[in-house]
Amino acid sequence: MSDEEKDKFVDTELGPDPLKSDKKDDKKDDKKDDKKDDKELDSILIKEIKQNISRNSLEIADLKNIKHISSGVSEDSNPITPRDDFKHPEYVFANIFNEPLDDTGEWSDLKRYRFLKCLWKLKYNRVVSSFYLNNLTNSEHRWSWMIIMISTLTSGLTVANNVEEDNAPVKNYNTYINIFLTVSSMSTSLIAAWIKKQMFVEKINEIHKYLYELNALCEDLEIQLSLLNTDRLTYKEFKEKYIPQLTKYLTTNPIIPPEEWKACIREITMDYPEILNIDDSEDNKMWPWYGDLIVDPNSEDENKTHVRYPTSFYRKLKKSKKDKLRSSCCGGGKVKTVYNNNN
């Protein structure tokens, strides 16, 4: 019998070679251990992916701005850039996996928070559109008042034009009157054409209608979200009723020119700061002047409160021309972060 036949030979009485069977069992055990290790690795990877997804985009911006700190860039050219000992804020509802998979369809803190963020954006559209409408109305009133004044002056000059040349108080009296009448008539026509070109009336009517409906939606949402979970509409009914309206008023807001938008934002920040924080509650602070809900890093209480600190958007806009000049002359001050820029 050859060597190969001896290896393949199995004694029917003794059965298969016990050493070979042990080797097979060992291989099976090794495969099971490998599967367990793979599962553990998968769970670790999933956790890391969850943690990475839950981080805010602010983290990326901070990493990009670290180079500016080492180069000594002033505060004006550097938003909330972290120091070496900077710790990223702990967001309360940043993790998209917070909601359990076996969702019962009932209200939860996370679901309320998601709709609250939509309400923040609606309020932002409302306040900016309100100031833009006010500026448009003031401009339209100013130009309309100029037309009224010029028209009144033209009527008076028309009466003065009836004076005979012999009774004229000055030489070439009628010539001067005719020149004034021509200039006033041309000015009236030009101003009327300017008002029509700027479409003041159409814009005012459009924004007024938008604000009327938007204000009703904001107040309705605010009342619903302020009620207890058992008192407000069910989550399913709430979604069916309000999600189409949220989509409508977040996508069809009036188009504001960049210069007008910045003027409105600066006016709100500089002259009406009380609008941004009406009742000193975290829910009612105006976005984007105030950021997302984070766990207060300055609180010494075990049950740390949730706060919303001012953002770099707020800090940049609240600086007057005097502050900007002082900053450019004296250089950058202390680098501010989300933990210490609430002053």
URSUL-V306258 format. One record per residue. N is the residue number from 1. RES is the residue in one letter. SS is DSSP state (h for helix, s for strand, l for the rest). PHI is phi as a letter, one per 30 degrees, with the letter a starting at -180 (999 if undefined). OMEGA is omega in whole degrees, -180 to 180 (* if undefined). Layout:
N,RES,SS,PHI,OMEGA / N,RES,SS,PHI,OMEGA
//
This chain:
1,M,l,999,-178 / 2,S,l,d,-180 / 3,D,h,d,-179 / 4,E,h,d,179 / 5,E,h,d,177 / 6,K,h,d,180 / 7,D,h,d,-179 / 8,K,h,d,-176 / 9,F,l,d,176 / 10,V,l,b,179 / 11,D,l,d,-178 / 12,T,l,d,-180 / 13,E,l,d,-178 / 14,L,l,d,-178 / 15,G,l,i,-178 / 16,P,l,d,-179 / 17,D,l,d,-178 / 18,P,h,d,-179 / 19,L,h,d,179 / 20,K,h,d,179 / 21,S,h,d,178 / 22,D,h,d,179 / 23,K,h,d,178 / 24,K,h,d,178 / 25,D,h,d,179 / 26,D,h,d,179 / 27,K,h,d,178 / 28,K,h,d,179 / 29,D,h,d,179 / 30,D,h,d,179 / 31,K,h,d,178 / 32,K,h,d,179 / 33,D,h,d,178 / 34,D,h,d,178 / 35,K,h,d,178 / 36,K,h,d,179 / 37,D,h,d,179 / 38,D,h,d,179 / 39,K,h,d,179 / 40,E,h,d,178 / 41,L,h,d,179 / 42,D,h,d,180 / 43,S,h,d,178 / 44,I,h,d,179 / 45,L,h,d,179 / 46,I,h,d,178 / 47,K,h,d,179 / 48,E,h,d,179 / 49,I,h,d,178 / 50,K,h,d,180 / 51,Q,h,d,-180 / 52,N,h,d,180 / 53,I,h,d,-176 / 54,S,h,d,179 / 55,R,l,d,-179 / 56,N,l,d,178 / 57,S,h,d,177 / 58,L,h,e,180 / 59,E,h,d,179 / 60,I,h,d,180 / 61,A,h,d,179 / 62,D,h,d,180 / 63,L,h,d,179 / 64,K,h,d,-174 / 65,N,h,c,179 / 66,I,h,d,-179 / 67,K,h,d,-178 / 68,H,h,d,179 / 69,I,h,d,-179 / 70,S,h,d,180 / 71,S,l,d,176 / 72,G,l,i,-180 / 73,V,l,d,-177 / 74,S,l,d,-175 / 75,E,l,d,-176 / 76,D,l,d,-178 / 77,S,l,d,-175 / 78,N,l,b,175 / 79,P,l,d,-170 / 80,I,l,d,-177 / 81,T,l,d,-175 / 82,P,l,d,170 / 83,R,l,d,-178 / 84,D,l,d,-178 / 85,D,l,c,-177 / 86,F,l,d,174 / 87,K,l,c,-177 / 88,H,l,d,-178 / 89,P,l,d,179 / 90,E,l,c,-178 / 91,Y,s,d,-175 / 92,V,l,d,-176 / 93,F,l,b,-177 / 94,A,l,d,-174 / 95,N,l,d,-179 / 96,I,l,d,-180 / 97,F,l,c,-178 / 98,N,l,d,-177 / 99,E,l,d,-179 / 100,P,l,d,-179 / 101,L,l,d,179 / 102,D,l,d,-177 / 103,D,l,d,-179 / 104,T,l,d,-179 / 105,G,l,i,179 / 106,E,l,c,179 / 107,W,l,d,175 / 108,S,l,b,180 / 109,D,h,d,180 / 110,L,h,d,180 / 111,K,h,d,177 / 112,R,h,d,-179 / 113,Y,h,d,-180 / 114,R,h,d,178 / 115,F,h,d,177 / 116,L,h,d,177 / 117,K,h,d,175 / 118,C,h,d,178 / 119,L,h,d,176 / 120,W,h,e,-179 / 121,K,h,d,177 / 122,L,h,d,178 / 123,K,h,d,177 / 124,Y,h,d,177 / 125,N,h,d,-178 / 126,R,h,d,-175 / 127,V,h,d,179 / 128,V,h,d,179 / 129,S,h,d,178 / 130,S,h,d,179 / 131,F,h,d,178 / 132,Y,h,d,177 / 133,L,h,d,179 / 134,N,h,d,178 / 135,N,h,d,177 / 136,L,h,d,-180 / 137,T,h,d,178 / 138,N,h,d,178 / 139,S,h,d,179 / 140,E,h,d,178 / 141,H,h,d,-178 / 142,R,h,d,180 / 143,W,h,d,178 / 144,S,h,d,178 / 145,W,h,d,176 / 146,M,h,d,177 / 147,I,h,d,180 / 148,I,h,d,-179 / 149,M,h,d,-180 / 150,I,h,d,178 / 151,S,h,d,178 / 152,T,h,d,177 / 153,L,h,d,179 / 154,T,h,d,178 / 155,S,h,d,178 / 156,G,h,d,179 / 157,L,h,d,177 / 158,T,h,d,177 / 159,V,h,d,-180 / 160,A,h,d,-179 / 161,N,l,d,-180 / 162,N,l,d,179 / 163,V,l,d,179 / 164,E,l,d,-176 / 165,E,l,d,180 / 166,D,l,d,-179 / 167,N,l,c,-178 / 168,A,l,d,-179 / 169,P,l,d,-179 / 170,V,l,b,179 / 171,K,l,d,-177 / 172,N,l,h,-178 / 173,Y,h,d,-177 / 174,N,h,d,179 / 175,T,h,d,179 / 176,Y,h,d,-180 / 177,I,h,d,180 / 178,N,h,d,178 / 179,I,h,d,179 / 180,F,h,d,179 / 181,L,h,d,180 / 182,T,h,d,-180 / 183,V,h,d,-179 / 184,S,h,d,179 / 185,S,h,d,178 / 186,M,h,d,179 / 187,S,h,d,179 / 188,T,h,d,180 / 189,S,h,d,-180 / 190,L,h,d,-180 / 191,I,h,d,178 / 192,A,h,d,178 / 193,A,h,d,178 / 194,W,h,d,179 / 195,I,h,d,180 / 196,K,h,d,-180 / 197,K,h,d,179 / 198,Q,h,d,177 / 199,M,l,h,180 / 200,F,h,d,-175 / 201,V,h,d,-179 / 202,E,h,d,-180 / 203,K,h,d,-179 / 204,I,h,d,180 / 205,N,h,d,-179 / 206,E,h,d,-178 / 207,I,h,d,179 / 208,H,h,d,178 / 209,K,h,d,179 / 210,Y,h,d,-179 / 211,L,h,d,180 / 212,Y,h,d,180 / 213,E,h,d,-180 / 214,L,h,d,179 / 215,N,h,d,178 / 216,A,h,d,179 / 217,L,h,d,-180 / 218,C,h,d,-179 / 219,E,h,d,179 / 220,D,h,d,179 / 221,L,h,d,-179 / 222,E,h,d,178 / 223,I,h,d,-179 / 224,Q,h,d,-177 / 225,L,h,d,178 / 226,S,h,d,179 / 227,L,l,d,173 / 228,L,l,d,-179 / 229,N,l,e,-178 / 230,T,l,d,-176 / 231,D,l,c,-177 / 232,R,l,d,178 / 233,L,l,d,176 / 234,T,l,d,-176 / 235,Y,h,d,180 / 236,K,h,d,179 / 237,E,h,d,180 / 238,F,h,d,180 / 239,K,h,d,-178 / 240,E,h,d,-176 / 241,K,h,d,-167 / 242,Y,h,c,-179 / 243,I,h,d,175 / 244,P,h,d,179 / 245,Q,h,d,177 / 246,L,h,d,179 / 247,T,h,d,-178 / 248,K,h,d,-173 / 249,Y,h,d,173 / 250,L,h,c,-179 / 251,T,h,c,-176 / 252,T,l,c,178 / 253,N,l,d,-177 / 254,P,l,e,179 / 255,I,l,d,-179 / 256,I,l,c,177 / 257,P,l,e,-176 / 258,P,h,e,-179 / 259,E,h,d,179 / 260,E,h,d,179 / 261,W,h,d,-180 / 262,K,h,d,178 / 263,A,h,d,179 / 264,C,h,d,-180 / 265,I,h,d,-180 / 266,R,h,d,178 / 267,E,h,d,179 / 268,I,h,d,-176 / 269,T,h,d,-174 / 270,M,h,d,-171 / 271,D,h,c,-177 / 272,Y,l,b,-179 / 273,P,h,d,180 / 274,E,h,d,178 / 275,I,h,d,-175 / 276,L,l,d,-178 / 277,N,l,b,-170 / 278,I,l,d,-174 / 279,D,l,c,177 / 280,D,l,i,174 / 281,S,l,c,-175 / 282,E,l,d,-178 / 283,D,l,d,-173 / 284,N,l,c,174 / 285,K,l,d,-171 / 286,M,l,d,172 / 287,W,l,d,5 / 288,P,l,c,176 / 289,W,l,d,176 / 290,Y,s,c,-173 / 291,G,l,d,-176 / 292,D,l,d,177 / 293,L,l,d,176 / 294,I,s,b,174 / 295,V,s,d,-175 / 296,D,l,d,-179 / 297,P,l,d,-178 / 298,N,l,c,-178 / 299,S,l,d,178 / 300,E,l,c,179 / 301,D,l,d,179 / 302,E,l,d,176 / 303,N,l,d,-174 / 304,K,l,d,-180 / 305,T,l,d,178 / 306,H,s,c,-175 / 307,V,s,b,174 / 308,R,l,b,-177 / 309,Y,l,d,175 / 310,P,s,d,-179 / 311,T,l,c,176 / 312,S,h,d,175 / 313,F,h,e,179 / 314,Y,h,d,-176 / 315,R,h,d,-179 / 316,K,h,d,-174 / 317,L,h,d,-177 / 318,K,l,d,178 / 319,K,l,d,176 / 320,S,l,d,178 / 321,K,h,d,179 / 322,K,h,d,179 / 323,D,h,d,180 / 324,K,h,d,179 / 325,L,h,d,179 / 326,R,h,d,-179 / 327,S,h,d,-180 / 328,S,h,d,-179 / 329,C,h,d,-174 / 330,C,h,c,-180 / 331,G,l,i,-178 / 332,G,l,d,178 / 333,G,l,c,-180 / 334,K,l,d,179 / 335,V,l,d,-177 / 336,K,l,c,177 / 337,T,l,b,180 / 338,V,l,d,-179 / 339,Y,l,d,-175 / 340,N,l,b,-179 / 341,N,l,c,-178 / 342,N,l,c,180 / 343,N,l,c,*
//
